Amino acid sequence: MSSPVAHGPQCMADHRMSALGPLVGEWRIETCLGPPDAVRARARFEWALGGRFLLQHSEVDLPEAPDALSVIAAEPDGEGYLQHYFDSRGVVRLYRMTFDGRVWTLLRETADFSPLDFAQRYTGTLSEDGAAIAGRWEVKQHGQDWGTDFELSYVRLS
């Protein structure tokens, strides 16, 4: 699907959504949670409802890594985005998200639909050619500093 087009009162949100265009496509997920090439893991980013939202579908063939669906929208009262996350365990979370065309961040520091046992942060960097995102998930336990949870990167398939 093509990138979103700005019309009417949603113009500002649409402009912010179109900035997510580099994420759109099919990706292979690479993670340290299993042996290289032994884990089948894919992600797909696609526009929905005329470009008002970006959907992220992910499927991972590891019991400890759930399949997930995320709905990404422009934050209504500010800059950035909100990622509404749902997974096959029944977990529902809300992440604050930024993407500046190169660095992609997801941040969860407050309880939402699920209790907050620990804070979470993902930081990924899109390669200059747009073919890969190198990143990692971090956790922060109460009263401690951020620490790496696991590496999670994407390699573009289409």
ChimeraX attribute file (.defattr): number of C-alpha atoms within 10 A of each C-alpha:
attribute: neighborCount
match mode: 1-to-1
recipient: residues
	/A:1	10
	/A:2	11
	/A:3	19
	/A:4	24
	/A:5	14
	/A:6	18
	/A:7	11
	/A:8	7
	/A:9	8
	/A:10	13
	/A:11	13
	/A:12	14
	/A:13	24
	/A:14	22
	/A:15	18
	/A:16	20
	/A:17	25
	/A:18	19
	/A:19	14
	/A:20	21
	/A:21	17
	/A:22	15
	/A:23	22
	/A:24	20
	/A:25	16
	/A:26	19
	/A:27	22
	/A:28	20
	/A:29	20
	/A:30	23
	/A:31	19
	/A:32	12
	/A:33	13
	/A:34	12
	/A:35	9
	/A:36	10
	/A:37	9
	/A:38	9
	/A:39	16
	/A:40	14
	/A:41	19
	/A:42	20
	/A:43	22
	/A:44	19
	/A:45	22
	/A:46	19
	/A:47	23
	/A:48	14
	/A:49	8
	/A:50	14
	/A:51	21
	/A:52	21
	/A:53	21
	/A:54	25
	/A:55	19
	/A:56	22
	/A:57	19
	/A:58	20
	/A:59	19
	/A:60	19
	/A:61	14
	/A:62	14
	/A:63	7
	/A:64	9
	/A:65	14
	/A:66	17
	/A:67	19
	/A:68	19
	/A:69	21
	/A:70	22
	/A:71	19
	/A:72	25
	/A:73	21
	/A:74	23
	/A:75	17
	/A:76	12
	/A:77	8
	/A:78	8
	/A:79	13
	/A:80	17
	/A:81	22
	/A:82	20
	/A:83	25
	/A:84	17
	/A:85	17
	/A:86	18
	/A:87	17
	/A:88	12
	/A:89	11
	/A:90	10
	/A:91	12
	/A:92	17
	/A:93	19
	/A:94	22
	/A:95	22
	/A:96	17
	/A:97	22
	/A:98	20
	/A:99	20
	/A:100	12
	/A:101	15
	/A:102	13
	/A:103	15
	/A:104	19
	/A:105	18
	/A:106	19
	/A:107	20
	/A:108	19
	/A:109	16
	/A:110	16
	/A:111	13
	/A:112	12
	/A:113	10
	/A:114	12
	/A:115	10
	/A:116	15
	/A:117	12
	/A:118	14
	/A:119	16
	/A:120	21
	/A:121	21
	/A:122	21
	/A:123	21
	/A:124	21
	/A:125	20
	/A:126	22
	/A:127	13
	/A:128	10
	/A:129	6
	/A:130	14
	/A:131	15
	/A:132	20
	/A:133	24
	/A:134	17
	/A:135	21
	/A:136	19
	/A:137	20
	/A:138	18
	/A:139	20
	/A:140	17
	/A:141	13
	/A:142	11
	/A:143	6
	/A:144	9
	/A:145	9
	/A:146	15
	/A:147	13
	/A:148	13
	/A:149	14
	/A:150	15
	/A:151	17
	/A:152	18
	/A:153	21
	/A:154	22
	/A:155	19
	/A:156	18
	/A:157	13
	/A:158	10
